[in-house]
Each structure stands twice: as structure tokens, then as C-alpha cells.
């Protein structure tokens, strides 16, 4: 039985998936911090940077699509009932517009709308990949949830990177904010590990294509880059800081953030790389840009 690895999705799609999920996760975490009145300047910075990351990610998507796509963008809005590509176009548009208007003129209702769509930004890539019916691994039901929590994790990582620039050591809310972020990160990382455990332990004896995808997914880049450096090590940093009775410092937060970002990028790379299909099954997997 001859299998092929998909070549339609490349590094540009990996960055699109990463920046889209991270941008949504960053706005979500920032909005919650603002609601809790914790380091409002940091929260506002996150709310502004979130949609910017999404726009940059869309730039990589356009680069992947090529120049011929630019005159047909409007077609992507036409079939939200049938296509996750079309739904994603609406999700991106509503999130970016509502987020920018909220950060510019305010409005609690508009902020909640942007927050809801920021979560959709993080989760929908999992459904987008599932539209490629020829690749069983991309249709695993746990992938959308994994993308959601990974987006929250990398969004929180960008927030940790911003702490040294948008706060001062004497800021009274900094201690509480870092404590909230630390506990939140522990929960998010632990959830990702549980989801990945379920994916990695899937029984695929009856599905040869899925079995080969899992074998490719479990490669050294995922094990070392995502699992160890991107998840387990940051988790140990948090646990050590909490059990030792001290607060995670801003510098330590930057190290954790870098590890989380590396893990998030390599997770998406590993998922895309594991796209294996049978050439005689629905021919080839569709590209990420399919016009209705």
C-alpha cells in the first residue's frame, strides 16, 4: 500500500495556524485580565497585539495562496454553512474588526463579542484541517480542542514576554497578575498533555494511514521540541516556583514564554507534517485555499 505525505501545506501555513491561534489566545487572556482589573496596561497591550498577530498570520496565508487569489477573496465569504474555510473567513473578519474597534473606542458588549471570536480563532483551525477528508489524522476529534488550548498557551506566552516592558517592579498588581498567569498556565499545559496523551495512545490497528501519521507525528522534533521543551519544562518551572514559595520573576517568565512559543510552533509543524493520505482516496488533499 503506497502512502504519500501531503505537500500542499508548508511552513507558511504552519505560521498562519500559529499566529492565528496565538492572536486569538492573546486577546482572550488580555480581555480577562482587564475584566479582573489586573495590570490593565498589560491587558490593553495584549488586546491590541492579538488582532495584529492574526493579520500577520493572514499575510502568510495570502503568500501561500499566490497572487491569483487576491481578486477572489470575496468568494470566501459566500458559503459559511458548508465550508470551514468560509466560516474561518467570517471568524477572522469579525474578530479583527471587533477587537480593533473595542481597543479604540471601548464598549463592553463589543469586547465580549471580540472575546468569543478570539476563542473561535484558536479552535477553528482544527476544524479547517478536518475538511481534508483524505487525511485521517487531521480528522481526529481531539485536534480542535488541542489547538484551542495551545492557542491560549502561546497567547499567554506573548503576555509573559510583554510583562517586563509594560510593568514596573513596584507595580502592586504585578504579583497578583503573575500568580494568576502561572496557575492558568499550569492548567492549560496540563490539559494539553492530557489531550496529547489521548492522541498518542490512540489505537490505530484498523487504520493503516492513521497509524503511519501517528508514527510520523511522534517524531523527535515533536517529542523534544513540543513535549519536553514546550510543555513539560515550562510546567516544571511553574511548579518549582509555586512549591518553593516564591513568585515567578519577569525574567523567568520570559524563558517560559520562549519555550511555550517554540513548543506551539513545533506542535503545528508536527500536525501538518503528519498529513499522510492514500493517493487513490479522494485524489489529493485540498489546499487550504479552496474557493466556494
MARDOVO-635376 format. One record per residue (C-alpha): residue number from 1; x, y, z. Coordinates in steps of 0.001 Angstrom, whole numbers. Each point is the difference from the previous one (the first is absolute). Layout:
// MARDOVO-635376
<node><resi>NUM</resi><X>X</X><Y>Y</Y><Z>Z</Z></node>
...
***
This chain:
// MARDOVO-635376
<node><resi>1</resi><X>0</X><Y>0</Y><Z>0</Z></node>
<node><resi>2</resi><X>1583</X><Y>3250</Y><Z>-1163</Z></node>
<node><resi>3</resi><X>-458</X><Y>3059</Y><Z>2197</Z></node>
<node><resi>4</resi><X>887</X><Y>3606</Y><Z>-691</Z></node>
<node><resi>5</resi><X>757</X><Y>2924</Y><Z>2289</Z></node>
<node><resi>6</resi><X>-1963</X><Y>3114</Y><Z>-880</Z></node>
<node><resi>7</resi><X>2011</X><Y>2864</Y><Z>-1472</Z></node>
<node><resi>8</resi><X>-2778</X><Y>2586</Y><Z>-382</Z></node>
<node><resi>9</resi><X>519</X><Y>1440</Y><Z>3484</Z></node>
<node><resi>10</resi><X>3482</X><Y>1393</Y><Z>658</Z></node>
<node><resi>11</resi><X>1764</X><Y>2227</Y><Z>2548</Z></node>
<node><resi>12</resi><X>-2186</X><Y>2971</Y><Z>-957</Z></node>
<node><resi>13</resi><X>-3101</X><Y>-1905</Y><Z>1079</Z></node>
<node><resi>14</resi><X>1741</X><Y>-1044</Y><Z>3225</Z></node>
<node><resi>15</resi><X>652</X><Y>3670</Y><Z>826</Z></node>
<node><resi>16</resi><X>-3541</X><Y>928</Y><Z>-990</Z></node>
<node><resi>17</resi><X>-1402</X><Y>-2625</Y><Z>2372</Z></node>
<node><resi>18</resi><X>2380</X><Y>1084</Y><Z>2761</Z></node>
<node><resi>19</resi><X>-558</X><Y>3756</Y><Z>-278</Z></node>
<node><resi>20</resi><X>-3761</X><Y>-347</Y><Z>-416</Z></node>
<node><resi>21</resi><X>-408</X><Y>-2154</Y><Z>3098</Z></node>
<node><resi>22</resi><X>2499</X><Y>2025</Y><Z>1994</Z></node>
<node><resi>23</resi><X>-1637</X><Y>3302</Y><Z>-924</Z></node>
<node><resi>24</resi><X>-3374</X><Y>-1297</Y><Z>1122</Z></node>
<node><resi>25</resi><X>1428</X><Y>-1431</Y><Z>3207</Z></node>
<node><resi>26</resi><X>1874</X><Y>3230</Y><Z>762</Z></node>
<node><resi>27</resi><X>-3095</X><Y>2164</Y><Z>-320</Z></node>
<node><resi>28</resi><X>-2019</X><Y>-2435</Y><Z>2133</Z></node>
<node><resi>29</resi><X>2528</X><Y>6</Y><Z>2852</Z></node>
<node><resi>30</resi><X>420</X><Y>3780</Y><Z>-223</Z></node>
<node><resi>31</resi><X>-3750</X><Y>586</Y><Z>89</Z></node>
<node><resi>32</resi><X>-381</X><Y>-2197</Y><Z>3085</Z></node>
<node><resi>33</resi><X>2808</X><Y>1870</Y><Z>1754</Z></node>
<node><resi>34</resi><X>-1738</X><Y>3276</Y><Z>-767</Z></node>
<node><resi>35</resi><X>-3291</X><Y>-1353</Y><Z>1392</Z></node>
<node><resi>36</resi><X>1888</X><Y>-1010</Y><Z>3166</Z></node>
<node><resi>37</resi><X>1623</X><Y>3456</Y><Z>110</Z></node>
<node><resi>38</resi><X>3488</X><Y>-1532</Y><Z>59</Z></node>
<node><resi>39</resi><X>2802</X><Y>1953</Y><Z>-1686</Z></node>
<node><resi>40</resi><X>-2362</X><Y>1809</Y><Z>-2347</Z></node>
<node><resi>41</resi><X>2864</X><Y>1430</Y><Z>-2063</Z></node>
<node><resi>42</resi><X>1255</X><Y>-3531</Y><Z>-665</Z></node>
<node><resi>43</resi><X>-3527</X><Y>-1175</Y><Z>-813</Z></node>
<node><resi>44</resi><X>-533</X><Y>2867</Y><Z>-2445</Z></node>
<node><resi>45</resi><X>3290</X><Y>-790</Y><Z>-1698</Z></node>
<node><resi>46</resi><X>-1101</X><Y>-3621</Y><Z>-414</Z></node>
<node><resi>47</resi><X>-3354</X><Y>1075</Y><Z>-1455</Z></node>
<node><resi>48</resi><X>1750</X><Y>2134</Y><Z>-2597</Z></node>
<node><resi>49</resi><X>2695</X><Y>-2534</Y><Z>-898</Z></node>
<node><resi>50</resi><X>-2460</X><Y>-2913</Y><Z>-319</Z></node>
<node><resi>51</resi><X>-1744</X><Y>1099</Y><Z>-3222</Z></node>
<node><resi>52</resi><X>3317</X><Y>1257</Y><Z>-1386</Z></node>
<node><resi>53</resi><X>1438</X><Y>-3516</Y><Z>280</Z></node>
<node><resi>54</resi><X>-3088</X><Y>-1350</Y><Z>-1764</Z></node>
<node><resi>55</resi><X>470</X><Y>2462</Y><Z>-2877</Z></node>
<node><resi>56</resi><X>3672</X><Y>-974</Y><Z>-321</Z></node>
<node><resi>57</resi><X>-1073</X><Y>-3643</Y><Z>-74</Z></node>
<node><resi>58</resi><X>-2473</X><Y>773</Y><Z>-2780</Z></node>
<node><resi>59</resi><X>2892</X><Y>1551</Y><Z>-1891</Z></node>
<node><resi>60</resi><X>1740</X><Y>-3381</Y><Z>-14</Z></node>
<node><resi>61</resi><X>-3259</X><Y>-1563</Y><Z>-1199</Z></node>
<node><resi>62</resi><X>-160</X><Y>2445</Y><Z>-2910</Z></node>
<node><resi>63</resi><X>3658</X><Y>-681</Y><Z>-764</Z></node>
<node><resi>64</resi><X>-830</X><Y>-3709</Y><Z>-134</Z></node>
<node><resi>65</resi><X>-3034</X><Y>593</Y><Z>-2239</Z></node>
<node><resi>66</resi><X>1874</X><Y>2031</Y><Z>-2618</Z></node>
<node><resi>67</resi><X>-845</X><Y>3158</Y><Z>-1915</Z></node>
<node><resi>68</resi><X>-2940</X><Y>-1526</Y><Z>-1869</Z></node>
<node><resi>69</resi><X>-1925</X><Y>-306</Y><Z>3263</Z></node>
<node><resi>70</resi><X>-177</X><Y>3730</Y><Z>744</Z></node>
<node><resi>71</resi><X>-2841</X><Y>730</Y><Z>-2435</Z></node>
<node><resi>72</resi><X>-2093</X><Y>-2893</Y><Z>1360</Z></node>
<node><resi>73</resi><X>108</X><Y>654</Y><Z>3745</Z></node>
<node><resi>74</resi><X>-3678</X><Y>956</Y><Z>43</Z></node>
<node><resi>75</resi><X>-905</X><Y>-3576</Y><Z>-1013</Z></node>
<node><resi>76</resi><X>1175</X><Y>-1247</Y><Z>3385</Z></node>
<node><resi>77</resi><X>-2926</X><Y>1759</Y><Z>1695</Z></node>
<node><resi>78</resi><X>-2691</X><Y>-1736</Y><Z>-2040</Z></node>
<node><resi>79</resi><X>-480</X><Y>-3492</Y><Z>1498</Z></node>
<node><resi>80</resi><X>282</X><Y>93</Y><Z>3820</Z></node>
<node><resi>81</resi><X>-2638</X><Y>-2740</Y><Z>313</Z></node>
<node><resi>82</resi><X>2048</X><Y>-2499</Y><Z>-1989</Z></node>
<node><resi>83</resi><X>3662</X><Y>844</Y><Z>405</Z></node>
<node><resi>84</resi><X>2306</X><Y>598</Y><Z>2951</Z></node>
<node><resi>85</resi><X>2131</X><Y>2084</Y><Z>-2335</Z></node>
<node><resi>86</resi><X>-2915</X><Y>2383</Y><Z>-417</Z></node>
<node><resi>87</resi><X>-847</X><Y>-140</Y><Z>3719</Z></node>
<node><resi>88</resi><X>3607</X><Y>743</Y><Z>811</Z></node>
<node><resi>89</resi><X>-71</X><Y>3036</Y><Z>-2280</Z></node>
<node><resi>90</resi><X>-2983</X><Y>1357</Y><Z>1921</Z></node>
<node><resi>91</resi><X>1590</X><Y>-852</Y><Z>3361</Z></node>
<node><resi>92</resi><X>3224</X><Y>1817</Y><Z>-902</Z></node>
<node><resi>93</resi><X>-1847</X><Y>3035</Y><Z>-1350</Z></node>
<node><resi>94</resi><X>-2367</X><Y>374</Y><Z>2951</Z></node>
<node><resi>95</resi><X>2770</X><Y>-538</Y><Z>2543</Z></node>
<node><resi>96</resi><X>2445</X><Y>2485</Y><Z>-1545</Z></node>
<node><resi>97</resi><X>-2625</X><Y>2710</Y><Z>-571</Z></node>
<node><resi>98</resi><X>-1651</X><Y>-351</Y><Z>3420</Z></node>
<node><resi>99</resi><X>3345</X><Y>-205</Y><Z>1815</Z></node>
<node><resi>100</resi><X>1392</X><Y>3131</Y><Z>-1662</Z></node>
<node><resi>101</resi><X>-3200</X><Y>1986</Y><Z>545</Z></node>
<node><resi>102</resi><X>-108</X><Y>-1123</Y><Z>3640</Z></node>
<node><resi>103</resi><X>3599</X><Y>1049</Y><Z>677</Z></node>
<node><resi>104</resi><X>-655</X><Y>3318</Y><Z>-1764</Z></node>
<node><resi>105</resi><X>-3356</X><Y>1163</Y><Z>1352</Z></node>
<node><resi>106</resi><X>-852</X><Y>-2581</Y><Z>2674</Z></node>
<node><resi>107</resi><X>-3415</X><Y>-1519</Y><Z>611</Z></node>
<node><resi>108</resi><X>-484</X><Y>-2994</Y><Z>2289</Z></node>
<node><resi>109</resi><X>-2362</X><Y>-1843</Y><Z>-2356</Z></node>
<node><resi>110</resi><X>2407</X><Y>343</Y><Z>-2898</Z></node>
<node><resi>111</resi><X>2801</X><Y>-1258</Y><Z>2240</Z></node>
<node><resi>112</resi><X>-1935</X><Y>-3149</Y><Z>844</Z></node>
<node><resi>113</resi><X>-712</X><Y>-559</Y><Z>-3696</Z></node>
<node><resi>114</resi><X>3724</X><Y>259</Y><Z>-758</Z></node>
<node><resi>115</resi><X>766</X><Y>-2367</Y><Z>2893</Z></node>
<node><resi>116</resi><X>-2401</X><Y>-2662</Y><Z>-1291</Z></node>
<node><resi>117</resi><X>1454</X><Y>211</Y><Z>-3493</Z></node>
<node><resi>118</resi><X>3523</X><Y>-53</Y><Z>1416</Z></node>
<node><resi>119</resi><X>-778</X><Y>-3496</Y><Z>1327</Z></node>
<node><resi>120</resi><X>-1401</X><Y>-973</Y><Z>-3393</Z></node>
<node><resi>121</resi><X>3239</X><Y>1283</Y><Z>-1546</Z></node>
<node><resi>122</resi><X>1940</X><Y>-2478</Y><Z>2113</Z></node>
<node><resi>123</resi><X>-2253</X><Y>-3014</Y><Z>-550</Z></node>
<node><resi>124</resi><X>-1113</X><Y>220</Y><Z>-3630</Z></node>
<node><resi>125</resi><X>3311</X><Y>-1082</Y><Z>-1634</Z></node>
<node><resi>126</resi><X>-673</X><Y>-3473</Y><Z>1375</Z></node>
<node><resi>127</resi><X>-3295</X><Y>-108</Y><Z>-1909</Z></node>
<node><resi>128</resi><X>1654</X><Y>1547</Y><Z>-3040</Z></node>
<node><resi>129</resi><X>2528</X><Y>-2829</Y><Z>-204</Z></node>
<node><resi>130</resi><X>-2815</X><Y>-2529</Y><Z>468</Z></node>
<node><resi>131</resi><X>-1521</X><Y>1080</Y><Z>-3322</Z></node>
<node><resi>132</resi><X>2786</X><Y>-1953</Y><Z>-1692</Z></node>
<node><resi>133</resi><X>-1852</X><Y>-3317</Y><Z>110</Z></node>
<node><resi>134</resi><X>2880</X><Y>-1871</Y><Z>-1613</Z></node>
<node><resi>135</resi><X>2206</X><Y>486</Y><Z>3096</Z></node>
<node><resi>136</resi><X>-1354</X><Y>-2018</Y><Z>2975</Z></node>
<node><resi>137</resi><X>2396</X><Y>1549</Y><Z>2523</Z></node>
<node><resi>138</resi><X>-1323</X><Y>3499</Y><Z>-663</Z></node>
<node><resi>139</resi><X>-3494</X><Y>-1282</Y><Z>745</Z></node>
<node><resi>140</resi><X>850</X><Y>-1146</Y><Z>3525</Z></node>
<node><resi>141</resi><X>-2716</X><Y>1491</Y><Z>2238</Z></node>
<node><resi>142</resi><X>2485</X><Y>1255</Y><Z>2624</Z></node>
<node><resi>143</resi><X>1899</X><Y>2303</Y><Z>-2382</Z></node>
<node><resi>144</resi><X>-2330</X><Y>3041</Y><Z>249</Z></node>
<node><resi>145</resi><X>172</X><Y>-103</Y><Z>3809</Z></node>
<node><resi>146</resi><X>3776</X><Y>-395</Y><Z>-161</Z></node>
<node><resi>147</resi><X>252</X><Y>3051</Y><Z>-2274</Z></node>
<node><resi>148</resi><X>-2190</X><Y>1967</Y><Z>2396</Z></node>
<node><resi>149</resi><X>2144</X><Y>-640</Y><Z>3073</Z></node>
<node><resi>150</resi><X>3220</X><Y>378</Y><Z>-1981</Z></node>
<node><resi>151</resi><X>-1202</X><Y>3406</Y><Z>-1227</Z></node>
<node><resi>152</resi><X>-778</X><Y>1042</Y><Z>3572</Z></node>
<node><resi>153</resi><X>3434</X><Y>-1236</Y><Z>1087</Z></node>
<node><resi>154</resi><X>1966</X><Y>1860</Y><Z>-2678</Z></node>
<node><resi>155</resi><X>-2202</X><Y>3067</Y><Z>483</Z></node>
<node><resi>156</resi><X>852</X><Y>-46</Y><Z>3700</Z></node>
<node><resi>157</resi><X>3658</X><Y>-408</Y><Z>-997</Z></node>
<node><resi>158</resi><X>-93</X><Y>3266</Y><Z>-1959</Z></node>
<node><resi>159</resi><X>-1567</X><Y>1633</Y><Z>3029</Z></node>
<node><resi>160</resi><X>2922</X><Y>-1186</Y><Z>2152</Z></node>
<node><resi>161</resi><X>2393</X><Y>1494</Y><Z>-2567</Z></node>
<node><resi>162</resi><X>-1769</X><Y>3342</Y><Z>355</Z></node>
<node><resi>163</resi><X>145</X><Y>120</Y><Z>3817</Z></node>
<node><resi>164</resi><X>3530</X><Y>1520</Y><Z>291</Z></node>
<node><resi>165</resi><X>-931</X><Y>2769</Y><Z>-2459</Z></node>
<node><resi>166</resi><X>-3481</X><Y>912</Y><Z>1268</Z></node>
<node><resi>167</resi><X>542</X><Y>-197</Y><Z>3759</Z></node>
<node><resi>168</resi><X>2362</X><Y>1186</Y><Z>2704</Z></node>
<node><resi>169</resi><X>1312</X><Y>-1971</Y><Z>3010</Z></node>
<node><resi>170</resi><X>-1954</X><Y>2243</Y><Z>2380</Z></node>
<node><resi>171</resi><X>-3300</X><Y>-660</Y><Z>-1760</Z></node>
<node><resi>172</resi><X>-2264</X><Y>-1334</Y><Z>2745</Z></node>
<node><resi>173</resi><X>-2074</X><Y>-2102</Y><Z>-2404</Z></node>
<node><resi>174</resi><X>2991</X><Y>-1665</Y><Z>-1636</Z></node>
<node><resi>175</resi><X>307</X><Y>-2634</Y><Z>2740</Z></node>
<node><resi>176</resi><X>-3655</X><Y>-989</Y><Z>-251</Z></node>
<node><resi>177</resi><X>86</X><Y>35</Y><Z>-3821</Z></node>
<node><resi>178</resi><X>3034</X><Y>-2274</Y><Z>-235</Z></node>
<node><resi>179</resi><X>-1554</X><Y>-2357</Y><Z>2522</Z></node>
<node><resi>180</resi><X>-3230</X><Y>-172</Y><Z>-2034</Z></node>
<node><resi>181</resi><X>1952</X><Y>-548</Y><Z>-3216</Z></node>
<node><resi>182</resi><X>2136</X><Y>-2700</Y><Z>1609</Z></node>
<node><resi>183</resi><X>-2959</X><Y>-2008</Y><Z>1283</Z></node>
<node><resi>184</resi><X>-1854</X><Y>480</Y><Z>-3288</Z></node>
<node><resi>185</resi><X>3018</X><Y>-1224</Y><Z>-1942</Z></node>
<node><resi>186</resi><X>263</X><Y>-3113</Y><Z>2188</Z></node>
<node><resi>187</resi><X>-3621</X><Y>-871</Y><Z>-766</Z></node>
<node><resi>188</resi><X>381</X><Y>693</Y><Z>-3748</Z></node>
<node><resi>189</resi><X>3232</X><Y>-1997</Y><Z>-317</Z></node>
<node><resi>190</resi><X>-1411</X><Y>-2904</Y><Z>2002</Z></node>
<node><resi>191</resi><X>-3080</X><Y>-67</Y><Z>-2230</Z></node>
<node><resi>192</resi><X>2172</X><Y>-104</Y><Z>-3114</Z></node>
<node><resi>193</resi><X>1988</X><Y>-2900</Y><Z>1428</Z></node>
<node><resi>194</resi><X>-3198</X><Y>-1948</Y><Z>685</Z></node>
<node><resi>195</resi><X>-1267</X><Y>631</Y><Z>-3542</Z></node>
<node><resi>196</resi><X>3343</X><Y>-982</Y><Z>-1524</Z></node>
<node><resi>197</resi><X>106</X><Y>-3146</Y><Z>2146</Z></node>
<node><resi>198</resi><X>-3386</X><Y>-1002</Y><Z>-1410</Z></node>
<node><resi>199</resi><X>1145</X><Y>699</Y><Z>-3566</Z></node>
<node><resi>200</resi><X>3316</X><Y>-1803</Y><Z>355</Z></node>
<node><resi>201</resi><X>-1627</X><Y>-3048</Y><Z>1605</Z></node>
<node><resi>202</resi><X>-2698</X><Y>-365</Y><Z>-2644</Z></node>
<node><resi>203</resi><X>-476</X><Y>-3504</Y><Z>-1322</Z></node>
<node><resi>204</resi><X>404</X><Y>103</Y><Z>-3759</Z></node>
<node><resi>205</resi><X>326</X><Y>-3688</Y><Z>-793</Z></node>
<node><resi>206</resi><X>-2977</X><Y>176</Y><Z>-2377</Z></node>
<node><resi>207</resi><X>1173</X><Y>3152</Y><Z>-1753</Z></node>
<node><resi>208</resi><X>3358</X><Y>-336</Y><Z>-1705</Z></node>
<node><resi>209</resi><X>126</X><Y>3617</Y><Z>-1222</Z></node>
<node><resi>210</resi><X>-753</X><Y>1371</Y><Z>3482</Z></node>
<node><resi>211</resi><X>2611</X><Y>-2323</Y><Z>1483</Z></node>
<node><resi>212</resi><X>2662</X><Y>1379</Y><Z>-2328</Z></node>
<node><resi>213</resi><X>-1020</X><Y>3577</Y><Z>793</Z></node>
<node><resi>214</resi><X>318</X><Y>-695</Y><Z>3725</Z></node>
<node><resi>215</resi><X>3417</X><Y>-1535</Y><Z>-544</Z></node>
<node><resi>216</resi><X>1118</X><Y>3114</Y><Z>-1884</Z></node>
<node><resi>217</resi><X>-1625</X><Y>2302</Y><Z>2575</Z></node>
<node><resi>218</resi><X>1931</X><Y>-1678</Y><Z>2828</Z></node>
<node><resi>219</resi><X>3301</X><Y>1019</Y><Z>-1573</Z></node>
<node><resi>220</resi><X>2977</X><Y>1464</Y><Z>1923</Z></node>
<node><resi>221</resi><X>-975</X><Y>3578</Y><Z>-876</Z></node>
<node><resi>222</resi><X>-3351</X><Y>-410</Y><Z>1736</Z></node>
<node><resi>223</resi><X>1324</X><Y>-1999</Y><Z>2957</Z></node>
<node><resi>224</resi><X>2921</X><Y>2327</Y><Z>737</Z></node>
<node><resi>225</resi><X>-1286</X><Y>3320</Y><Z>-1341</Z></node>
<node><resi>226</resi><X>-3680</X><Y>-58</Y><Z>919</Z></node>
<node><resi>227</resi><X>-380</X><Y>-2540</Y><Z>2778</Z></node>
<node><resi>228</resi><X>3183</X><Y>526</Y><Z>2028</Z></node>
<node><resi>229</resi><X>1125</X><Y>3572</Y><Z>-733</Z></node>
<node><resi>230</resi><X>-3390</X><Y>1505</Y><Z>-834</Z></node>
<node><resi>231</resi><X>-2201</X><Y>-1572</Y><Z>2671</Z></node>
<node><resi>232</resi><X>1686</X><Y>-2072</Y><Z>2702</Z></node>
<node><resi>233</resi><X>2869</X><Y>2397</Y><Z>704</Z></node>
<node><resi>234</resi><X>-2234</X><Y>3108</Y><Z>359</Z></node>
<node><resi>235</resi><X>-2315</X><Y>-2046</Y><Z>2226</Z></node>
<node><resi>236</resi><X>2934</X><Y>-937</Y><Z>2248</Z></node>
<node><resi>237</resi><X>1093</X><Y>3662</Y><Z>145</Z></node>
<node><resi>238</resi><X>-3467</X><Y>992</Y><Z>1240</Z></node>
<node><resi>239</resi><X>-271</X><Y>-2836</Y><Z>2490</Z></node>
<node><resi>240</resi><X>3483</X><Y>674</Y><Z>1411</Z></node>
<node><resi>241</resi><X>-781</X><Y>3697</Y><Z>470</Z></node>
<node><resi>242</resi><X>-3286</X><Y>-727</Y><Z>1769</Z></node>
<node><resi>243</resi><X>1243</X><Y>-2814</Y><Z>2236</Z></node>
<node><resi>244</resi><X>3080</X><Y>2011</Y><Z>998</Z></node>
<node><resi>245</resi><X>-2274</X><Y>2765</Y><Z>1235</Z></node>
<node><resi>246</resi><X>1331</X><Y>2677</Y><Z>-2325</Z></node>
<node><resi>247</resi><X>-1540</X><Y>1947</Y><Z>-2839</Z></node>
<node><resi>248</resi><X>952</X><Y>-620</Y><Z>-3609</Z></node>
<node><resi>249</resi><X>2231</X><Y>2883</Y><Z>-988</Z></node>
<node><resi>250</resi><X>-370</X><Y>1998</Y><Z>-3211</Z></node>
<node><resi>251</resi><X>3285</X><Y>-1428</Y><Z>-1346</Z></node>
<node><resi>252</resi><X>-1093</X><Y>-3531</Y><Z>795</Z></node>
<node><resi>253</resi><X>-3298</X><Y>764</Y><Z>-1701</Z></node>
<node><resi>254</resi><X>1857</X><Y>972</Y><Z>-3175</Z></node>
<node><resi>255</resi><X>1826</X><Y>-3361</Y><Z>-21</Z></node>
<node><resi>256</resi><X>-3288</X><Y>-1849</Y><Z>487</Z></node>
<node><resi>257</resi><X>-1585</X><Y>2085</Y><Z>-2759</Z></node>
<node><resi>258</resi><X>2744</X><Y>-816</Y><Z>-2508</Z></node>
<node><resi>259</resi><X>-328</X><Y>-3709</Y><Z>755</Z></node>
<node><resi>260</resi><X>-3787</X><Y>136</Y><Z>-400</Z></node>
<node><resi>261</resi><X>280</X><Y>1810</Y><Z>-3328</Z></node>
<node><resi>262</resi><X>2545</X><Y>-2488</Y><Z>-1334</Z></node>
<node><resi>263</resi><X>-2250</X><Y>-2857</Y><Z>1106</Z></node>
<node><resi>264</resi><X>-3068</X><Y>1589</Y><Z>-1594</Z></node>
<node><resi>265</resi><X>1673</X><Y>474</Y><Z>-3379</Z></node>
<node><resi>266</resi><X>1444</X><Y>-3512</Y><Z>-22</Z></node>
<node><resi>267</resi><X>-3358</X><Y>-1482</Y><Z>1024</Z></node>
<node><resi>268</resi><X>-1658</X><Y>1480</Y><Z>-3063</Z></node>
<node><resi>269</resi><X>2932</X><Y>-1010</Y><Z>-2172</Z></node>
<node><resi>270</resi><X>-276</X><Y>-3568</Y><Z>1288</Z></node>
<node><resi>271</resi><X>-3747</X><Y>-128</Y><Z>-665</Z></node>
<node><resi>272</resi><X>394</X><Y>1349</Y><Z>-3541</Z></node>
<node><resi>273</resi><X>2985</X><Y>-2245</Y><Z>-673</Z></node>
<node><resi>274</resi><X>-1968</X><Y>-3082</Y><Z>1060</Z></node>
<node><resi>275</resi><X>-2534</X><Y>506</Y><Z>-2790</Z></node>
<node><resi>276</resi><X>153</X><Y>-3380</Y><Z>-1771</Z></node>
<node><resi>277</resi><X>-2579</X><Y>-1169</Y><Z>-2542</Z></node>
<node><resi>278</resi><X>-675</X><Y>-2716</Y><Z>-2538</Z></node>
<node><resi>279</resi><X>470</X><Y>1341</Y><Z>-3547</Z></node>
<node><resi>280</resi><X>-3056</X><Y>-1911</Y><Z>-1218</Z></node>
<node><resi>281</resi><X>-2219</X><Y>1362</Y><Z>2770</Z></node>
<node><resi>282</resi><X>-1611</X><Y>3267</Y><Z>-1091</Z></node>
<node><resi>283</resi><X>3120</X><Y>577</Y><Z>-2136</Z></node>
<node><resi>284</resi><X>2004</X><Y>2600</Y><Z>1928</Z></node>
<node><resi>285</resi><X>-793</X><Y>2039</Y><Z>3083</Z></node>
<node><resi>286</resi><X>-1458</X><Y>3372</Y><Z>-808</Z></node>
<node><resi>287</resi><X>2113</X><Y>3060</Y><Z>569</Z></node>
<node><resi>288</resi><X>-898</X><Y>2384</Y><Z>2760</Z></node>
<node><resi>289</resi><X>-1291</X><Y>2503</Y><Z>-2543</Z></node>
<node><resi>290</resi><X>-3039</X><Y>-1482</Y><Z>-1692</Z></node>
<node><resi>291</resi><X>-2494</X><Y>2313</Y><Z>-1624</Z></node>
<node><resi>292</resi><X>-3692</X><Y>-714</Y><Z>558</Z></node>
***
